Amino acid sequence: MSATVPGPSGFDLPELMTWDELAELPEELARNIELWDGVPVWGRRPATAHQRFMVRARNALETNARRAVRDAGAPCAKHCWEVDVETNVFFTADKSSFLTPDFLIRRCQPLNADTHAADVVLVGEVLSGSDTPSRRTWKMDRYARAGIPWYWEVELSSDRTAVASVRASARATLSVTDPSVKPLRPISYALIQEWRPADGDIVLPHPFDIRITWDDLAP
């Protein structure tokens, strides 16, 4: 097979891969790769600051998820959520298409079960230098087409020492009045709210009641 663009240390990948072939790679390489329709997509391991704020976001959301479960009275299929970081979200049964968001909220799953898009209610990314506008749009488009209701972005300050803003977007269907016009992306995400430190707490009632203070996201 011909190779794609070389990855770390000059390591080349075939143009197409299966999940089983990916699993045979060394872990330090495999964890940097996502698949889309069998095509390997190189990512970059995030810097320390990126990882720190990714974990802060996860911990803050988990605190809210635990409170929501407690307030519901007892865990059940409708009121049970799990929060995690860097977890593969599979879009196909054969695992030939998956992305790995920085953090996510999913409905409770059996221990060690794979995470499929149908089980995920929120995905989020801590933006970094590799998140170009085209790459961000590409990922958002795939999450939206898979039916994931909420998408969050955490933007860091220019010196990467604090969170500068948090944006929450909801999955939406675009409608146009002219039937001859076909939207390029009929299903996408619409920005619902953006918070900055001066705006006060991050508060949103979906996918459950969420209240996050800026101290929760402090380094």
N, C-alpha and C positions, 0 to 999 in steps of 0.2 A: 504494500500500500504506500501511497505517497503520504508525506507528513504535513502536519499543520505548522503554524509558526512555532519555532522552538520555544520551549518553556524554560524554567529555571535550570541553570547549569547546562544549557544546551540540550536538554532532554527533549526529544521529539515524540509526538503522539501520532497515532494513525488518524486518518480523517474521520473514521467512525469507530465507536467503541460500544460495547455492551456494559451493563452494570457489573457483570462477573469479571470482565476484563479489567475494568477500573479497580475492582476490589483486589486484584492481584498485584497492583502497583504498590511500591513502598508507601507507607502511610504519610510520610512527609511530602510526597508528591500528590497522592490521591486527594488529600484534604484541600488542595488548592484548585481542584477541578470540579466543574459542574458539567452536566450533560444536557443537551437540548436536541431532541430527535436523534440521539446517538452521537451528536457532534460534541467533542470535548471543548469546553470553554475554560481557558486559564483564568484564575483569579490571583489575587495577591494576599499573602498573610498580612493582616492588619498590624499597624504599629501599636506600641504599648498603650498610647493614649486612646486609640480607637477601641481596643479591647476593654480598657477600664470603663469607658462610658457605655459600651455595649452591656457590660455586666451591671452597671448602675441602672440602666433602663430596665433590664430584665428583673432585677431585684425589686424595683419600685412597682412594676406591673404585677409581680408575683404577690407582693404584699396586698395589693388591691384584689387580686384574684382569690386569695385565701379568705379575705374579708367577705367577698361576694358569696363564696361557698358557705361560709359560716352564717351569713345573714339569710341565706336561702333555707336554712334549717337542717339540711342534710344533702350530701352529694347525690346528684342524679344526672342522668344523661343531659338534661336541660341546664342544670346549674352546677357544672363541674368543669374547671379549666386548669390547664397546665401551662407554665411559661418556661421557655428554654432559650438557649443561645446556640447559634451555628448548628442548626438542625436541618438536615436535608428534607425538603418538601417535594414529594414525588407527584408528578402530574400524569403518569401512565403506570399501568399495572406491571409492565416489564422493567420499570425504573430507567427507561432510556431517556427520560426528560425529568430533570430535577434542578431546583435552585436551592441555595443555602442562605437564607436571610440571617442578619445579625441576631435578631431576636424574634420570637413569635409567641402567639397564644393559640393553643389548640384545645379542642374538647378532650376530656380525659380519655386516655388510651391504656390498654393493657401494658404491663411492663415489657420493655424492649420491642414494642410494636413499631412498625414503620409509620412515619407521618405522611399522610396523603393530603392533597390540597383540600379535599372535601371536609377534612377534620379541622382545618385551620380557620380561625376567625380574625386573626391580625398578624401581619408581618411587618417588620421594621428594619430600617437600615441606619447605621451611623455613617454619615457621608465622609468619604475620604477622597484623596487625590485621584484614585482610579475610577471614581464614580462620575464619569463624564455625563453630560446631558443625554447623549444618545444611549449610553448604557443604562442610565436610570430609567429612561422611557421604555427601553427594551424589557427591563425587568418588571416594571409596573404593568406593562401591557400583558405580560404572561400571568402575573398574579391576578389581574382583573379578569382575564379570559377564563381562568380556572375557578372563578367564583369566590375568591377570598374577599370578605366584606370590607376590611379595613387595612390601610397602609399608612405607616408612620415613617417620618424621616427625622433624625436627630442631627442637627448641624452644629459643629464645634466652632469655637472662637478661632480667630486667625492664628493664635499661638498654640491652639489645641490643648489649652489648660482648663477649659470650661465648656459647658453647653451654651451655645448662643441662641438656639431656637429649637422648638419642636413643632412639627407640622403633622396634622392628622387629616387623612383623605379617606373618603368613602367611595365604594364602588358605585358607579352610576352608568345608566344607559343614556346615550346621547340621542336626542330626537331632533329632527329638522322638519320644517314646514313644507319644504319643496321635495316631493317624492322622487324627483329625478336626481337628487343629490344624495350620494351615499358616503357617509362619514368613513374616514380611513380607519378610525378606531371607535366603533359604535359603543363599545363597552370599555370604560376606563375608570380613573379615579378623579373625583372632584375634591378640591381642597375645602375642608370644612372649617378648620380653625388652625391658627398659628399662634404660638405662645413664645414670648421672650421674658427674661427675668423680671423686667419692669411691669409685666402684665399680671403678676400674681400666680397663684397655683395653676397647674395644668388640670383642668376639670373637663370630663367628658362622660356621658352616661352610657356609652357603648364601647365594647360589647357587654360591659357591665359598668357599674358606677366606679369611675376612676378619679382619684384625686392624688396628684403627685406634686410635692413641693420642690423647689429648686435645691433645697438642702439635700433632698433624696438623690439628686443627680450630681451633687458636688464631688470633686475628685478626692 
